[in-house]
Amino acid sequence: MYGNVASRTRLLALAGLSALMAASLAACNTSSSSGTAGSGGSGVGGATGSTITIGADIPLSGALAFFGGYQNWGYKHAVQQINAAGGVEVGGKKHKVNLVILDDSSEASTAVTNIESLITRYHASALLGSCTPPLVNPGALIAERNRVPMVTGCDPILAFESVKKWQWVWDLFFYEPDLAQLPFETLKSYGSTTNKKIAILHDNGPDGLVVGGTLWPKYAKANGYNIVANVSFTTTATDFSAAVAQAQSKGAQIVLVDADTPQAVAIRKQMSTAGYSPKVLVAEKGAEPFQYSTALAKLANGTLVGGYWSPSLPYQGASQLASLYQQQTGNSYSQHIADSYTAAQVLLQAISSANSTSNTAINTAIGKTHGQYVVGPVSFDALHAAKLNVVELQWQNGKTVQVWPTTDAQAKLLFPAP
């Protein structure tokens, strides 16, 4: 659930997030850059001697660098692992993998240029995607046009499927209707009592309009809730005082927010300034990165955010992946390390299964993916999408913990929100 990227870099000034992002990203890059990404790889079909080149376009700067930092680590970690084992086996011989990562600066036009460069300059055999529909989809169209296979996460499935019937691009991520139902399922599971009044505050990006404008109202009504306010704002807005005042005056005890991190931080701060303390606060998109909690400190406590992964899930390697990320970077893990790591694994395994760097052979092998990964079961449907199971996460004492489903929850729901 990600919105429009245009002009969002200006939002990073909010709450000092620009400096925080740069520092945390630098730590992530320094810790995970052990030689697997580079500028090489000019052979036909992405193979030069004993090396196979794959490319990735991700936001390492700009408004979405929060997410790109996680992808950077996930992609590199998968490549480091396979290179440590000798590389990908093709034609009876192991080939080291050269991962070329280009920064799209959170700009769609740069994402397009980067994918073109990865194909024509670096001759990548296959590609890994960026993050959010406004970055992933334009780059994916270039991969599609050039018949180069791409595996991506970080692109909600309805947003991915709405572009076209894909032939060369594959997406593993959450299904928006599943995620939109999470707050209602969580409250029902815990028997949490409110006055049933909901205020929805969402940006006017593609997913903000779908989730805030359509899905949340639909599921609220189905679960007996009353929408007392539904406010849409631009992706460059910074003042949310009127929206907060409306929600407060209507007595909404549940506030559902769909916005990027700088806006989600600003909304939470402006709620605090107004003395407004709803029993439930959901902040989709914006509350995912640890920068949300770092910027807000105790104000982040109790915020809910939908997800598709946590280290407590019964998936092989889940807890180890989170521990390794935290050990290497010193930062709290995010679910985005899991889908990016899995996307790279799926691609590398497909190259091995294809026993070739042929674009057609790799693409066919990706389509046959069927197995258990750190994000759970992955297999692609006829529309080239693999739906991941969803979980409800909550910020508690500086960490996101799974609170639903309760069968493998890391902690109980904080209710009402502090």
C-alpha positions as CSV (number, residue, x, y, z in Angstrom):
1,M,0.0,0.0,0.0
2,Y,2.2,2.7,-1.4
3,G,1.3,6.1,-2.8
4,N,2.5,8.5,-5.5
5,V,6.2,9.3,-5.3
6,A,6.2,12.7,-7.0
7,S,7.7,15.5,-5.0
8,R,7.9,13.5,-1.8
9,T,11.5,14.3,-1.2
10,R,10.3,17.6,0.2
11,L,8.5,15.8,3.0
12,L,11.7,14.5,4.4
13,A,12.2,17.7,6.2
14,L,9.4,16.7,8.6
15,A,10.6,15.8,12.0
16,G,14.2,15.7,11.0
17,L,13.6,12.6,9.0
18,S,16.1,13.5,6.2
19,A,19.1,13.3,8.5
20,L,17.8,10.2,10.2
21,M,17.2,8.4,6.9
22,A,20.7,9.3,5.6
23,A,22.3,8.0,8.8
24,S,20.3,4.8,8.9
25,L,20.7,4.1,5.2
26,A,24.5,4.6,5.5
27,A,24.7,2.1,8.3
28,C,22.7,-0.4,6.3
29,N,24.8,0.0,3.2
30,T,28.1,-0.2,5.0
31,S,27.1,-3.3,6.8
32,S,25.8,-5.2,3.8
33,S,28.0,-4.2,0.9
34,S,30.5,-7.0,1.0
35,G,31.5,-7.0,-2.6
36,T,28.5,-8.6,-4.2
37,A,27.3,-5.4,-5.9
38,G,29.4,-3.8,-8.6
39,S,29.7,-2.2,-11.9
40,G,30.8,-5.1,-13.9
41,G,29.1,-7.6,-16.2
42,S,29.2,-6.8,-19.9
43,G,28.8,-10.2,-21.6
44,V,26.0,-11.2,-23.8
45,G,23.1,-12.6,-21.8
46,G,24.7,-11.3,-18.5
47,A,27.5,-13.9,-18.4
48,T,31.1,-12.9,-18.6
49,G,33.5,-15.7,-18.1
50,S,32.4,-17.4,-14.9
51,T,30.1,-14.5,-13.8
52,I,26.4,-14.1,-14.2
53,T,25.0,-10.6,-13.9
54,I,21.6,-9.7,-12.5
55,G,20.4,-6.2,-11.9
56,A,18.3,-4.3,-9.3
57,D,16.8,-0.9,-9.3
58,I,15.9,0.4,-5.8
59,P,15.4,3.7,-4.0
60,L,18.6,4.3,-2.1
61,S,17.9,8.0,-1.8
62,G,14.8,10.2,-1.8
63,A,11.6,9.8,0.0
64,L,11.4,6.0,-0.2
65,A,15.0,5.3,0.8
66,F,13.5,3.9,4.0
67,F,12.3,0.9,2.0
68,G,15.3,0.8,-0.4
69,G,17.7,0.3,2.5
70,Y,15.9,-2.9,3.4
71,Q,15.8,-4.1,-0.2
72,N,19.5,-3.4,-0.6
73,W,20.3,-5.7,2.3
74,G,17.8,-8.4,1.3
75,Y,19.0,-8.6,-2.3
76,K,22.7,-8.5,-1.3
77,H,22.2,-11.1,1.4
78,A,20.7,-13.6,-1.0
79,V,23.6,-13.1,-3.5
80,Q,26.2,-13.3,-0.8
81,Q,24.8,-16.6,0.3
82,I,24.8,-18.2,-3.1
83,N,28.3,-16.9,-3.9
84,A,29.6,-18.2,-0.7
85,A,28.4,-21.7,-1.8
86,G,30.3,-21.2,-5.1
87,G,27.7,-19.5,-7.2
88,V,24.8,-20.5,-9.5
89,E,25.2,-23.8,-11.3
90,V,24.6,-23.4,-15.1
91,G,25.9,-25.9,-17.7
92,G,27.5,-28.1,-15.1
93,K,29.7,-25.3,-13.8
94,K,29.2,-22.8,-10.9
95,H,29.1,-19.2,-11.8
96,K,29.5,-16.3,-9.3
97,V,26.7,-13.8,-9.4
98,N,27.4,-10.1,-10.0
99,L,24.6,-8.0,-8.5
100,V,24.4,-4.5,-10.0
101,I,22.3,-2.2,-7.9
102,L,21.3,1.3,-9.3
103,D,19.6,4.0,-7.2
104,D,16.4,5.4,-8.6
105,S,16.3,8.2,-6.1
106,S,12.6,7.5,-5.5
107,E,11.8,8.9,-9.0
108,A,9.8,6.9,-11.6
109,S,11.7,8.4,-14.5
110,T,15.0,7.3,-13.0
111,A,13.7,3.8,-12.3
112,V,12.9,3.6,-16.1
113,T,16.4,4.8,-17.0
114,N,18.0,2.4,-14.6
115,I,16.2,-0.6,-15.9
116,E,17.1,0.3,-19.4
117,S,20.8,0.7,-18.3
118,L,20.8,-2.6,-16.5
119,I,19.6,-4.3,-19.7
120,T,21.6,-2.5,-22.4
121,R,24.8,-1.4,-20.5
122,Y,25.2,-4.2,-17.9
123,H,23.5,-6.9,-20.0
124,A,21.7,-8.3,-16.9
125,S,20.3,-11.8,-17.5
126,A,17.4,-11.0,-15.1
127,L,16.2,-8.2,-12.8
128,L,14.9,-7.5,-9.3
129,G,12.4,-4.7,-8.8
130,S,12.2,-1.5,-6.9
131,C,9.6,-0.6,-4.2
132,T,6.1,0.8,-4.5
133,P,3.9,0.8,-7.6
134,P,5.0,4.2,-8.9
135,L,8.6,2.8,-9.1
136,V,8.2,-0.9,-9.7
137,N,5.6,-0.7,-12.5
138,P,7.3,1.7,-14.8
139,G,10.6,-0.2,-14.6
140,A,8.7,-3.5,-15.0
141,L,7.2,-2.2,-18.3
142,I,10.8,-1.7,-19.6
143,A,11.7,-5.3,-18.6
144,E,8.6,-6.5,-20.2
145,R,9.2,-4.7,-23.5
146,N,12.8,-6.1,-23.6
147,R,11.7,-9.6,-22.6
148,V,14.0,-9.7,-19.6
149,P,12.6,-11.6,-16.6
150,M,12.0,-9.7,-13.4
151,V,11.0,-10.8,-9.9
152,T,9.8,-8.1,-7.5
153,G,8.2,-7.7,-4.1
154,C,7.1,-4.4,-2.7
155,D,4.2,-4.0,-5.2
156,P,0.7,-4.6,-3.9
157,I,-0.9,-7.2,-6.1
158,L,-3.9,-5.3,-7.3
159,A,-1.7,-2.4,-8.2
160,F,0.6,-4.8,-10.1
161,E,-2.2,-6.6,-11.9
162,S,-3.9,-3.4,-12.9
163,V,-1.1,-2.4,-15.3
164,K,-1.3,-5.2,-17.8
165,K,-1.3,-9.0,-18.3
166,W,2.4,-9.6,-17.5
167,Q,4.5,-12.1,-19.4
168,W,8.0,-11.4,-18.1
169,V,7.5,-9.8,-14.6
170,W,6.6,-11.7,-11.4
171,D,5.4,-10.2,-8.1
172,L,5.3,-11.7,-4.6
173,F,3.6,-9.4,-2.1
174,F,0.3,-8.9,-0.2
175,Y,-3.2,-8.6,-1.6
176,E,-4.7,-5.3,-0.6
177,P,-8.2,-6.6,0.4
178,D,-6.5,-9.0,2.8
179,L,-4.4,-6.2,4.4
180,A,-7.4,-3.8,4.6
181,Q,-9.3,-6.3,6.7
182,L,-6.6,-6.7,9.3
183,P,-7.7,-4.0,11.8
184,F,-11.2,-5.4,12.0
185,E,-10.0,-9.0,12.3
186,T,-7.6,-8.0,15.1
187,L,-10.1,-6.1,17.1
188,K,-12.6,-8.9,16.8
189,S,-10.1,-11.5,17.9
190,Y,-9.3,-9.6,21.0
191,G,-12.8,-8.5,21.8
192,S,-11.7,-4.9,21.9
193,T,-14.6,-2.5,22.6
194,T,-14.9,0.9,20.9
195,N,-17.8,3.3,20.1
196,K,-17.6,1.9,16.5
197,K,-16.7,5.4,15.1
198,I,-13.9,5.4,12.5
199,A,-12.0,8.3,10.9
200,I,-10.1,7.6,7.7
201,L,-7.2,9.8,6.7
202,H,-5.5,8.8,3.4
203,D,-3.3,10.2,0.7
204,N,-4.5,10.5,-2.9
205,G,-2.0,8.1,-4.3
206,P,-3.2,4.9,-6.1
207,D,-3.3,2.7,-3.1
208,G,-4.4,5.4,-0.7
209,L,-7.5,5.9,-2.8
210,V,-8.2,2.2,-3.0
211,V,-7.6,1.4,0.6
212,G,-8.9,4.6,2.2
213,G,-11.5,5.4,-0.3
214,T,-12.9,1.9,-1.0
215,L,-11.7,-1.0,1.0
216,W,-11.7,0.4,4.5
217,P,-15.2,1.8,4.2
218,K,-16.4,-1.5,2.7
219,Y,-15.0,-3.6,5.5
220,A,-16.0,-1.1,8.2
221,K,-19.6,-1.3,7.1
222,A,-19.4,-5.2,6.9
223,N,-18.2,-5.3,10.5
224,G,-20.7,-2.9,11.9
225,Y,-18.6,0.3,12.2
226,N,-19.6,3.8,11.3
227,I,-17.3,6.1,9.1
228,V,-17.7,9.5,10.6
229,A,-14.9,11.1,8.6
230,N,-13.0,10.2,5.4
231,V,-10.4,12.8,4.4
232,S,-8.1,12.6,1.4
233,F,-5.0,14.7,1.1
234,T,-2.2,15.2,-1.5
235,T,1.0,13.3,-1.2
236,T,2.8,16.6,-0.6
237,A,0.6,17.8,2.3
238,T,2.2,18.7,5.6
239,D,-0.6,20.2,7.6
240,F,-3.2,17.7,8.8
241,S,-4.7,19.8,11.7
242,A,-8.1,20.2,10.0
243,A,-8.4,16.4,9.3
244,V,-7.3,15.6,12.9
245,A,-9.8,18.2,14.3
246,Q,-12.6,16.6,12.2
247,A,-11.8,13.1,13.5
248,Q,-11.6,14.4,17.0
249,S,-14.9,16.4,16.9
250,K,-16.7,13.4,15.5
251,G,-15.6,11.3,18.4
252,A,-13.8,8.7,16.3
253,Q,-12.1,6.1,18.6
254,I,-10.5,4.4,15.6
255,V,-8.3,6.3,13.2
256,L,-7.1,4.6,10.0
257,V,-4.2,6.3,8.2
258,D,-2.7,5.5,4.8
259,A,0.3,7.7,4.1
260,D,4.0,7.6,3.7
261,T,6.3,7.8,6.7
262,P,6.9,11.6,6.9
263,Q,3.1,12.3,6.6
264,A,2.3,9.5,9.1
265,V,4.8,11.0,11.6
266,A,3.3,14.5,11.1
267,I,-0.3,13.2,11.6
268,R,0.7,11.4,14.8
269,K,2.4,14.5,16.2
270,Q,-0.5,16.8,15.3
271,M,-2.9,14.4,17.0
272,S,-0.8,14.6,20.1
273,T,-0.7,18.4,19.9
274,A,-4.5,18.5,19.7
275,G,-4.8,16.2,22.7
276,Y,-6.5,13.6,20.6
277,S,-6.0,10.0,21.8
278,P,-8.1,7.4,19.8
279,K,-8.2,3.9,21.2
280,V,-6.9,2.5,17.9
281,L,-4.4,4.1,15.4
282,V,-3.5,2.3,12.2
283,A,-0.8,3.8,10.0
284,E,-0.4,1.8,6.8
285,K,2.8,2.3,4.7
286,G,4.2,5.0,7.0
287,A,4.5,3.0,10.1
288,E,6.5,0.2,8.5
289,P,10.1,1.5,8.7
290,F,11.8,1.9,12.0
291,Q,12.2,5.6,11.3
292,Y,8.5,6.0,12.2
293,S,9.2,4.8,15.8
294,T,12.6,6.7,16.0
295,A,11.0,10.0,15.0
296,L,8.1,9.6,17.3
297,A,9.6,7.8,20.3
298,K,6.8,7.0,22.8
299,L,4.2,8.4,20.5
300,A,4.7,5.4,18.2
301,N,3.6,3.0,20.9
302,G,0.4,1.2,20.0
303,T,0.4,2.1,16.3
304,L,-0.9,-0.8,14.2
305,V,0.4,-1.5,10.7
306,G,-0.5,-4.4,8.4
307,G,2.2,-6.7,7.3
308,Y,3.0,-10.0,5.5
309,W,5.9,-11.2,7.7
310,S,7.4,-11.3,11.1
311,P,10.2,-13.4,12.6
312,S,7.8,-15.3,14.8
313,L,6.0,-16.9,11.9
314,P,6.6,-20.6,11.5
315,Y,8.7,-20.2,8.3
316,Q,12.2,-21.7,8.1
317,G,14.9,-19.1,8.7
318,A,12.5,-16.3,9.7
319,S,13.9,-15.6,13.1
320,Q,17.5,-16.0,11.9
321,L,17.0,-13.5,9.1
322,A,15.7,-10.8,11.5
323,S,18.6,-11.5,13.9
324,L,21.2,-11.3,11.2
325,Y,19.9,-8.1,9.8
326,Q,19.9,-6.5,13.3
327,Q,23.3,-7.8,14.0
328,Q,24.8,-6.5,10.8
329,T,23.1,-3.1,10.7
330,G,22.3,-2.3,14.3
331,N,18.7,-1.4,13.1
332,S,15.4,-3.0,13.9
333,Y,14.3,-5.4,11.2
334,S,11.5,-4.8,8.7
335,Q,9.3,-7.1,6.8
336,H,10.8,-5.8,3.6
337,I,14.0,-7.7,4.3
338,A,12.0,-10.9,3.8
339,D,10.2,-10.3,0.5
340,S,13.4,-8.8,-1.1
341,Y,15.5,-11.7,0.1
342,T,12.9,-14.2,-1.2
343,A,12.6,-12.4,-4.5
344,A,16.3,-12.7,-5.1
345,Q,16.3,-16.4,-4.0
346,V,13.4,-17.2,-6.4
347,L,15.3,-15.5,-9.3
348,L,18.6,-17.2,-8.5
349,Q,17.0,-20.6,-8.1
350,A,15.2,-20.1,-11.4
351,I,18.5,-19.4,-13.2
352,S,19.8,-22.7,-11.7
353,S,16.7,-24.6,-12.6
354,A,16.8,-23.2,-16.1
355,N,20.4,-24.3,-16.4
356,S,20.8,-21.4,-18.7
357,T,21.0,-17.6,-18.9
358,S,18.4,-17.6,-21.7
359,N,15.7,-15.1,-20.9
360,T,13.0,-17.5,-22.0
361,A,14.4,-20.4,-20.0
362,I,14.7,-18.3,-16.8
363,N,11.2,-16.9,-17.2
364,T,9.7,-20.3,-17.6
365,A,11.6,-21.5,-14.5
366,I,10.3,-18.6,-12.5
367,G,6.7,-19.5,-13.4
368,K,7.3,-23.0,-12.0
369,T,8.3,-21.7,-8.6
370,H,6.6,-23.7,-5.9
371,G,8.1,-24.0,-2.4
372,Q,8.6,-22.8,1.1
373,Y,10.6,-19.6,1.7
374,V,11.3,-17.3,4.6
375,V,8.1,-15.5,3.7
376,G,6.1,-18.7,3.6
377,P,4.8,-20.6,0.6
378,V,5.4,-19.0,-2.8
379,S,3.9,-20.0,-6.1
380,F,2.8,-17.7,-8.9
381,D,-0.7,-17.7,-10.4
382,A,-1.8,-17.1,-14.0
383,L,-1.4,-13.4,-13.5
384,H,2.2,-13.7,-12.3
385,A,1.4,-12.9,-8.6
386,A,2.1,-14.8,-5.5
387,K,-0.1,-13.7,-2.5
388,L,1.7,-13.6,0.8
389,N,-0.2,-14.3,4.1
390,V,-0.9,-11.2,6.1
391,V,-0.3,-10.4,9.8
392,E,-1.1,-7.4,12.1
393,L,1.9,-5.7,13.6
394,Q,2.0,-3.1,16.4
395,W,4.8,-0.8,17.6
396,Q,5.6,-1.7,21.2
397,N,8.6,-0.2,22.9
398,G,10.5,0.6,19.8
399,K,9.8,-2.6,17.9
400,T,7.1,-4.0,15.6
401,V,5.7,-7.2,17.0
402,Q,3.0,-9.5,15.6
403,V,-0.2,-9.3,17.5
404,W,-2.5,-11.1,15.1
405,P,-3.0,-14.0,14.3
406,T,-2.8,-14.7,17.9
407,T,-1.7,-18.3,17.3
408,D,1.9,-17.3,16.8
409,A,1.8,-13.7,18.1
410,Q,4.9,-12.1,19.6
411,A,2.8,-10.0,22.1
412,K,-0.7,-9.2,23.0
413,L,-2.5,-6.2,21.5
414,L,-1.9,-2.9,23.4
415,F,-5.5,-1.6,23.8
416,P,-6.3,1.1,24.1
417,A,-3.3,2.6,22.4
418,P,-1.1,4.5,24.9
